[in-house]
Amino acid sequence: MNQVEEAFDRFVRGKGLKLTSQRKRILKAVFQTHRHFTAEDLYGMLHQDRLKISRATIYRTLNLLEEGKFLESLDVGKDSKYYEHVMGHAHHDHMICINCGRLIEFRDDNIEALQEQASRAHGFLVTSHSLKLFGFCKNCRPKG
């Protein structure tokens, strides 16, 4: 059992649940991909490997993984959420193209410093944050 699986096992047991073989396979698939994915994308990946895991099990496990801070969801204003695993990855923000749906990850230390400065000025303790910029990617940007 690797560290992520051990941590997830502790998390689900703490909730009175078991780390089933289906949950293990979902966890493995989530951490094998290094791109943003939807629950339907994950369902397709698992069924491509001929694994019979129901959509309900996938959605419930994604909710557990998000609750345990193993992954984060990204609401891009459409009917489905995108997910990405975050354990062991540095914080970053997203730019989302409203035309093609492209997701661009970025990190800007100046933005991070401004957020920290604003938080201190208001006596606010930040525990997490998400910055999403919506617009047009370079391929979809209107001419002129």
Contact map, one row per residue, 1 for C-alpha under 8 A:
111011000000000000000000000000000000000000000000000000000000000000000000000000000000000000000000000000000000000000000000000000000000000000000000
111111000000000000000000000000000000000000000000000000000000000000000000000000000000000000000000000000000000000000000000000000000000000000000000
111111100000000000000000000000000000000000000000000000000000000000000000000000000000000000000000000000000000000000000000000000000000000000000000
011111110000000000000000000000000000000000000000000000000000000000000000000000000000000000000000000000000000000000000000000000000000000000000000
111111111000000000000001001000000000000000000000000000000000000000000000000000000000000000000000000000000000000000000000000000000000000000000000
111111111100000000000000000000000000000000000000000000000000000000000000000000000000000000000000000000000000000000000000000000000000000000000000
001111111110000000000000000000000000000000000000000000000000000000000000000000000000000000000000000000000000000000000000000000000000000000000000
000111111111000000100000000000000000000000000000000000000000000010010100000000000000000000000000000000000000000000000000000000000000000000000000
000011111111100001100000000000000000000000000000000000000000000000000000000000000000000000000000000000000000000000000000000000000000000000000000
000001111111110000000000000000000000000000000000000000000000000000000000000000000000000000000000000000000000000000000000000000000000000000000000
000000111111111000000000000000000000000000000000000000000000000000010000000000000000000000000000000000000000000000000000000000000000000000000000
000000011111111111100000000000000000000000000000000000000000000100000000000000000000000000000000000000000000000000000000000000000000000000000000
000000001111111111100000000000000000000000000000000000000000000000000000000000000000000000000000000000000000000000000000000000000000000000000000
000000000111111110000000000000000000000000000000000000000000000000000000000000000000000000000000000000000000000000000000000000000000000000000000
000000000011111110000000000000000000000000000000000000000000000000000000000000000000000000000000000000000000000000000000000000000000000000000000
000000000001111111000000000000000000000000000000000000000000000000000000000000000000000000000000000000000000000000000000000000000000000000000000
000000000001111111100000000000000000000000000000000000000000000000000000000000000000000000000000000000000000000000000000000000000000000000000000
000000001001100111110000000000000000000000000000000000000000000000000000000000000000000000000000000000000000000000000000000000000000000000000000
000000011001100011111011000000000000000000000000000000000000000000000000000000000000000000000000000000000000000000000000000000000000000000000000
000000000000000001111111000000000000000000000000000000000000000000000000000000000000000000000000000000000000000000000000000000000000000000000000
000000000000000000111111100000000000000000000000000000000000000000000000000000000000000000000000000000000000000000000000000000000000000000000000
000000000000000000011111110000000000000000000000000010001000000000000000000000000000000000000000000000000000000000000000000000000000000000000000
000000000000000000111111111000000000000000000000000000001000100000000000000000000000000000000000000000000000000000000000000000000000000000000000
000010000000000000111111111100000000000000000000000000000000000000000000000000000000000000000000000000000000000000000000000000000000000000000000
000000000000000000001111111110000000000000000000000000000000000000000000000000000000000000000000000000000000000000000000000000000000000000000000
000000000000000000000111111111000000000000000100000000000100100000000000000000000000000000000000000000000000000000000000000000000000000000000000
000010000000000000000011111111100000000000000000000000000000000000000000000000000000000000000000000000000000000000000000000000000000000000000000
000000000000000000000001111111110000000000000000000000000000000000000000000000000000000000000000000000000000000000000000000000000000000000000000
000000000000000000000000111111111000000001001100000000000000000000000000000000000000000000000000000000000000000000000000000000000000000000000000
000000000000000000000000011111111000000001000000000000000000000000000000000000000001100000000000000000000000000000000000000000000000000000000000
000000000000000000000000001111111100000000000000000000000000000000000000000000000000100000000000000000000000000000000000000000000000000000000000
000000000000000000000000000111111100000000000000000000000000000000000000000000000000000000000000000000000000000000000000000000000000000000000000
000000000000000000000000000011111110000000000000000000000000000000000000000000000000000000000000000000000000000000000000000000000000000000000000
000000000000000000000000000000111111000000000000000000000000000000000000000000000001100000000000000000000000000000000000000000000000000000000000
000000000000000000000000000000001111100000000000000000000000000000000000000000000001000000000000000000000000000000000000000000000000000000000000
000000000000000000000000000000000111110000000000000000000000000000000000000000000111000000000000000000100000000000000000000000000000000000000000
000000000000000000000000000000000011111111000000000000000000000000000000000000000111000000000000000000000000000000000000000000000000000000000000
000000000000000000000000000000000001111111000000000000000000000000000000000000011110000000000000000000000000000000000000000000000000000000000000
000000000000000000000000000000000000111111100000000000100110010000000000000000011110000000000000000000000000000000000000000000000000000000000000
000000000000000000000000000000000000111111110000000000100000000000000000000000000000000000000000000000000000000000000000000000000000000000000000
000000000000000000000000000000000000111111111000000000000000000000000000000000000000000000000000000000000000000000000000000000000000000000000000
000000000000000000000000000011000000111111111100000000000100000000000000000000000000000000000000000000000000000000000000000000000000000000000000
000000000000000000000000000000000000001111111110000011100100000000000000000000000000000000000000000000000000000000000000000000000000000000000000
000000000000000000000000000000000000000111111111000000000000000000000000000000000000000000000000000000000000000000000000000000000000000000000000
000000000000000000000000000010000000000011111111100000000000000000000000000000000000000000000000000000000000000000000000000000000000000000000000
000000000000000000000000010010000000000001111111111110000000000000000000000000000000000000000000000000000000000000000000000000000000000000000000
000000000000000000000000000000000000000000111111111110000000000000000000000000000000000000000000000000000000000000000000000000000000000000000000
000000000000000000000000000000000000000000011111111000000000000000000000000000000000000000000000000000000000000000000000000000000000000000000000
000000000000000000000000000000000000000000001111111000000000000000000000000000000000000000000000000000000000000000000000000000000000000000000000
000000000000000000000000000000000000000000000111111100000000000000000000000000000000000000000000000000000000000000000000000000000000000000000000
000000000000000000000000000000000000000000000111111110000000000000000000000000000000000000000000000000000000000000000000000000000000000000000000
000000000000000000000000000000000000000000000110011111000000000000000000000000000000000000000000000000000000000000000000000000000000000000000000
000000000000000000000100000000000000000000100110001111101100000000000000000000000000000000000000000000000000000000000000000000000000000000000000
000000000000000000000000000000000000000000100000000111111100000000000000000000000000000000000000000000000000000000000000000000000000000000000000
000000000000000000000000000000000000001100100000000011111110000000000000000000000000000000000000000000000000000000000000000000000000000000000000
000000000000000000000000000000000000000000000000000001111111000000000000000000000000000000000000000000000000000000000000000000000000000000000000
000000000000000000000110000000000000000000000000000011111111100000000000000000000000000000000000000000000000000000000000000000000000000000000000
000000000000000000000000010000000000001001100000000011111111110000000000000000000000000000000000000000000000000000000000000000000000000000000000
000000000000000000000000000000000000001000000000000000111111111000000000000000000000000000000000000000000000000000000000000000000000000000000000
000000000000000000000000000000000000000000000000000000011111111100000000000000000000000000000000000000000000000000000000000000000000000000000000
000000000000000000000010010000000000000000000000000000001111111110000000000000000000000000000000000000000000000000000000000000000000000000000000
000000000000000000000000000000000000001000000000000000000111111111000000000000000000000000000000000000000000000000000000000000000000000000000000
000000000000000000000000000000000000000000000000000000000011111111100000000000000000000000000000000000000000000000000000000000000000000000000000
000000000001000000000000000000000000000000000000000000000001111111110000000000000000000000000000000000000000000000000000000000000000000000000000
000000010000000000000000000000000000000000000000000000000000111111111110000000000000000000000000000000000000000000000000000000000000000000000000
000000000000000000000000000000000000000000000000000000000000011111111111100000000000000000000000000000000000000000000000000000000000000000000000
000000000000000000000000000000000000000000000000000000000000001111111100000000000000000000000000000000000000000000000000000000000000000000000000
000000010010000000000000000000000000000000000000000000000000000111111110000000000000000000000000000000000000000000000000000000000000000000000000
000000000000000000000000000000000000000000000000000000000000000011111111000000000000011000000000000000000000000000000000000000000000000000000000
000000010000000000000000000000000000000000000000000000000000000011111111000000000000111000000000000000000000000000000000000000000000000000000000
000000000000000000000000000000000000000000000000000000000000000011011111100000000011111000000000000000000000000000000000000000000000000000000000
000000000000000000000000000000000000000000000000000000000000000001001111110000000011110000000000000000000000000000000000000000000000000000000000
000000000000000000000000000000000000000000000000000000000000000001000011111000001111000000000000000000000000000000000000000000000000000000000000
000000000000000000000000000000000000000000000000000000000000000000000001111100001110000000000000000000000000000000000000000000000000000000000000
000000000000000000000000000000000000000000000000000000000000000000000000111111011100000000000000000000000000000000000000000000000000000000000000
000000000000000000000000000000000000000000000000000000000000000000000000011111011100000000000001000000000000000000000000000000000000000000000000
000000000000000000000000000000000000000000000000000000000000000000000000001111110000000000000000000000000000000000000000000000000000000000000000
000000000000000000000000000000000000000000000000000000000000000000000000001111111000000000000000000000000000000000000000000000000000000000000000
000000000000000000000000000000000000000000000000000000000000000000000000000011111000000000000000000000000000000000000000000000000000000000000000
000000000000000000000000000000000000011000000000000000000000000000000000001111111100000000000000000000000000000000000000000000000000000000000000
000000000000000000000000000000000000011000000000000000000000000000000000111101111110000000000000000000000000000000000000000000000000000000000000
000000000000000000000000000000000001111000000000000000000000000000000000111100011111000000000000000000000000000000000000000000000000000000000000
000000000000000000000000000000000001111000000000000000000000000000000011110000001111100000000000000000000000000000000000000000000000000000000000
000000000000000000000000000001000111100000000000000000000000000000000011100000000111110000000000000000000000000000000000000000000000000000000000
000000000000000000000000000001100100000000000000000000000000000000000111000000000011111010000000000000000000000000000000000000000000000000000000
000000000000000000000000000000000000000000000000000000000000000000001111000000000001111111100000000000000000000000000000000000000000000000000000
000000000000000000000000000000000000000000000000000000000000000000001110000000000000111110000000000000000000000000000000000000000000000000000000
000000000000000000000000000000000000000000000000000000000000000000000000000000000000011111000000000000000000000000000000000000000000000000000000
000000000000000000000000000000000000000000000000000000000000000000000000000000000000111111100000000000000000000000000000000000000000000000000000
000000000000000000000000000000000000000000000000000000000000000000000000000000000000010111110000000000000000000000000000000000000000000000000000
000000000000000000000000000000000000000000000000000000000000000000000000000000000000010011111000000000000010000000000000000000000000000000000000
000000000000000000000000000000000000000000000000000000000000000000000000000000000000000001111100000000001110000000000000000000000000000000000000
000000000000000000000000000000000000000000000000000000000000000000000000000000000000000000111110000000001110000000000000000000000111000000000000
000000000000000000000000000000000000000000000000000000000000000000000000000000000000000000011111000000111100000000000000000000000011100000000000
000000000000000000000000000000000000000000000000000000000000000000000000000000000000000000001111100000111100000000000000000000000001111000000000
000000000000000000000000000000000000000000000000000000000000000000000000000100000000000000000111110011110000000000000000000000000001111110000000
000000000000000000000000000000000000000000000000000000000000000000000000000000000000000000000011111111100000000000000000000000000000011110010000
000000000000000000000000000000000000000000000000000000000000000000000000000000000000000000000001111111000000000000000000000000000000011100000000
000000000000000000000000000000000000000000000000000000000000000000000000000000000000000000000000111110000000000000000000000000000000000100010000
000000000000000000000000000000000000000000000000000000000000000000000000000000000000000000000000111111000000000000000000000000000000000000010000
000000000000000000000000000000000000000000000000000000000000000000000000000000000000000000000001111111100000000000000000000000000000000000000000
000000000000000000000000000000000000000000000000000000000000000000000000000000000000000000000001110111110000000000000000000000000000000010000000
000000000000000000000000000000000001000000000000000000000000000000000000000000000000000000000111100011111000000000000000000000000000000000000000
000000000000000000000000000000000000000000000000000000000000000000000000000000000000000000000111000001111100000000000000000000000000000000000000
000000000000000000000000000000000000000000000000000000000000000000000000000000000000000000011110000000111110000000000000000000000000000000000000
000000000000000000000000000000000000000000000000000000000000000000000000000000000000000000011110000000011111000000000000000000000000000000000000
000000000000000000000000000000000000000000000000000000000000000000000000000000000000000000111000000000001111100000000000000000000000000000000000
000000000000000000000000000000000000000000000000000000000000000000000000000000000000000000000000000000000111111100000000000000000000000000000000
000000000000000000000000000000000000000000000000000000000000000000000000000000000000000000000000000000000011111110000000000000000000000000000000
000000000000000000000000000000000000000000000000000000000000000000000000000000000000000000000000000000000001111111000000000000000000000000000000
000000000000000000000000000000000000000000000000000000000000000000000000000000000000000000000000000000000001111111100000000000000000000000000000
000000000000000000000000000000000000000000000000000000000000000000000000000000000000000000000000000000000001111111110000000000000000000000000000
000000000000000000000000000000000000000000000000000000000000000000000000000000000000000000000000000000000000111111111000000000000000000000000000
000000000000000000000000000000000000000000000000000000000000000000000000000000000000000000000000000000000000011111111100000000000000000000000000
000000000000000000000000000000000000000000000000000000000000000000000000000000000000000000000000000000000000001111111110000000000000000000000000
000000000000000000000000000000000000000000000000000000000000000000000000000000000000000000000000000000000000000111111111000000000000000000000000
000000000000000000000000000000000000000000000000000000000000000000000000000000000000000000000000000000000000000011111111100000000000000000000000
000000000000000000000000000000000000000000000000000000000000000000000000000000000000000000000000000000000000000001111111110000000000000000000000
000000000000000000000000000000000000000000000000000000000000000000000000000000000000000000000000000000000000000000111111111111000000000000000000
000000000000000000000000000000000000000000000000000000000000000000000000000000000000000000000000000000000000000000011111111110000000000000000000
000000000000000000000000000000000000000000000000000000000000000000000000000000000000000000000000000000000000000000001111111100000000000000000000
000000000000000000000000000000000000000000000000000000000000000000000000000000000000000000000000000000000000000000000111111100000000000000000000
000000000000000000000000000000000000000000000000000000000000000000000000000000000000000000000000000000000000000000000011111110000000000000000000
000000000000000000000000000000000000000000000000000000000000000000000000000000000000000000000000000000000000000000000011111111000000000000000000
000000000000000000000000000000000000000000000000000000000000000000000000000000000000000000000000000000000000000000000011001111100000000000000000
000000000000000000000000000000000000000000000000000000000000000000000000000000000000000000000000000000000000000000000010000111111000000000000000
000000000000000000000000000000000000000000000000000000000000000000000000000000000000000000000000000000000000000000000000000011111000000000000000
000000000000000000000000000000000000000000000000000000000000000000000000000000000000000000000000000000000000000000000000000001111100000000000000
000000000000000000000000000000000000000000000000000000000000000000000000000000000000000000000000000000000000000000000000000001111110000000000000
000000000000000000000000000000000000000000000000000000000000000000000000000000000000000000001000000000000000000000000000000000011111000000000000
000000000000000000000000000000000000000000000000000000000000000000000000000000000000000000001100000000000000000000000000000000001111100000000000
000000000000000000000000000000000000000000000000000000000000000000000000000000000000000000001111000000000000000000000000000000000111110000000000
000000000000000000000000000000000000000000000000000000000000000000000000000000000000000000000111000000000000000000000000000000000011111000000000
000000000000000000000000000000000000000000000000000000000000000000000000000000000000000000000011110000000000000000000000000000000001111100000000
000000000000000000000000000000000000000000000000000000000000000000000000000000000000000000000011110000000000000000000000000000000000111110000000
000000000000000000000000000000000000000000000000000000000000000000000000000000000000000000000001111000000000000000000000000000000000011111111100
000000000000000000000000000000000000000000000000000000000000000000000000000000000000000000000001100001000000000000000000000000000000001111111000
000000000000000000000000000000000000000000000000000000000000000000000000000000000000000000000000000000000000000000000000000000000000000111111000
000000000000000000000000000000000000000000000000000000000000000000000000000000000000000000000000000000000000000000000000000000000000000111111000
000000000000000000000000000000000000000000000000000000000000000000000000000000000000000000000000101100000000000000000000000000000000000111111100
000000000000000000000000000000000000000000000000000000000000000000000000000000000000000000000000000000000000000000000000000000000000000111111110
000000000000000000000000000000000000000000000000000000000000000000000000000000000000000000000000000000000000000000000000000000000000000100011111
000000000000000000000000000000000000000000000000000000000000000000000000000000000000000000000000000000000000000000000000000000000000000000001111
000000000000000000000000000000000000000000000000000000000000000000000000000000000000000000000000000000000000000000000000000000000000000000000111
